[in-house]
């Protein structure tokens, strides 16, 4: 089986490998992507919570702005809960099926 993607480059005796070296199936790809997706989701969550708190502070009692700020804060908290519960569910399924480390 030949690979079409250049994942190894040899320049003057030095071998440089690409970022997807060692990905052979879907589980390997998910493991690599999770390392980027979870921290990105945490940063987005932080920004949503900061934005909602900022809007809440600057609403000055305006009902429409308070409602919008509460919606942002609620969406951030729900997003965090989904992120945590999805991780727990994947780990639980891995234990049920006897996988040593799960997908993540």
BELMOUR-V52191 format. One record per helix or strand of 3 or more residues. SS is the DSSP state (helix for helix, strand for strand). FROM is the first residue (numbers start at 1). TO is the last residue. If there is no record, write none. Layout:
{{SS;FROM;TO} {SS;FROM;TO}}
This chain:
{{strand;8;11} {strand;14;17} {helix;26;57} {helix;63;96}}
